[in-house]
Amino acid sequence: MSISSISSLSNLTKSVVSSSKSTTSNAKSAGSASSSTTSTSSSTTSALESQKASIQKQIQEANSSGGDEKTKQIKIKALQTQLQTIETEITQAETSSSSSSSSSNIIDVKA
């Protein structure tokens, strides 16, 4: 493996770690949003959907780019992992929103 490939992998790893931290931060936001209002949860879901689309685009670009095949596959795998994380967060945000709405209805019934 050449020095430039190692440097590229190092930069890719830093990028993935940085994106993971951002995703974790968004997951915390999703958790707090779901406990407030449905509209806040909806905007969180929209932000996550936007991130999802961006990552899907990056995967397509990586697939069609030239360069070292091994480096390309590592990048695609990292992006796919991010994509799965975001899809899980979207599901959690939607579930929490639905759960929040159900809780509100139960409280209204008891009142």
C-alpha positions in Angstrom: 0.0 0.0 0.0 1.5 3.4 -1.0 2.0 6.3 1.3 -0.7 8.3 -0.5 -3.2 5.4 0.0 -2.4 5.3 3.7 -2.8 9.0 3.9 -6.2 8.7 2.1 -7.3 6.0 4.5 -6.3 8.1 7.4 -8.2 11.1 6.2 -11.2 8.9 5.4 -11.1 7.4 9.0 -11.0 11.0 10.4 -14.0 11.9 8.3 -16.0 8.9 9.3 -15.2 9.5 13.0 -16.2 13.1 12.6 -19.4 12.1 10.9 -20.1 9.5 13.5 -19.8 12.2 16.2 -22.2 14.4 14.3 -24.6 11.5 13.9 -24.5 10.7 17.6 -25.2 14.4 18.3 -28.2 14.2 16.0 -29.4 11.0 17.7 -29.4 12.9 21.0 -31.4 15.7 19.3 -33.8 13.1 17.9 -34.3 11.7 21.4 -35.1 15.0 23.0 -37.3 16.1 20.1 -39.5 13.1 20.3 -40.3 13.8 23.9 -41.5 17.3 23.0 -43.8 18.0 20.1 -44.6 16.1 17.0 -43.6 19.1 14.8 -40.1 19.1 16.4 -39.8 15.4 15.8 -40.9 15.9 12.2 -38.2 18.5 11.7 -35.6 16.2 13.2 -36.8 13.4 10.9 -36.5 15.8 8.0 -33.0 16.6 8.9 -32.1 13.0 9.2 -33.8 12.3 5.8 -31.6 15.0 4.3 -28.5 13.4 5.8 -29.6 10.1 4.5 -30.0 11.5 0.9 -26.6 13.1 1.2 -24.9 9.9 2.2 -26.7 8.0 -0.6 -25.3 10.5 -3.0 -21.8 10.1 -1.6 -22.1 6.3 -2.0 -23.1 6.7 -5.6 -20.2 9.1 -6.2 -17.8 6.7 -4.6 -19.1 3.9 -6.7 -18.5 5.8 -9.9 -15.2 7.4 -8.9 -11.9 6.1 -10.1 -8.9 5.3 -8.0 -7.8 2.5 -5.7 -10.5 -0.2 -5.4 -9.7 -1.1 -1.9 -9.8 2.5 -0.7 -13.1 3.0 -2.5 -14.6 -0.1 -0.8 -13.5 1.1 2.6 -15.2 4.5 2.0 -18.4 2.9 0.7 -18.5 0.5 3.7 -18.1 3.5 6.1 -20.8 5.4 4.3 -23.2 2.4 4.4 -22.6 2.1 8.2 -23.5 5.8 8.6 -26.6 5.2 6.4 -27.8 2.4 8.6 -27.3 4.5 11.7 -29.3 7.3 10.3 -32.1 5.0 9.2 -32.2 3.6 12.7 -32.4 7.1 14.1 -35.3 8.0 11.7 -37.2 4.9 12.8 -36.6 5.8 16.5 -37.7 9.4 15.9 -40.9 8.2 14.2 -41.6 5.6 16.9 -41.0 8.1 19.7 -43.2 10.6 17.9 -46.0 8.1 17.6 -45.5 7.0 21.2 -45.6 10.6 22.3 -48.9 11.1 20.6 -50.3 7.9 22.1 -49.3 9.1 25.6 -51.0 12.4 25.0 -54.2 10.6 24.1 -54.1 8.4 27.2 -53.6 11.5 29.4 -56.6 13.2 27.7 -58.7 10.1 28.3 -57.9 10.0 32.0 -58.6 13.7 32.4 
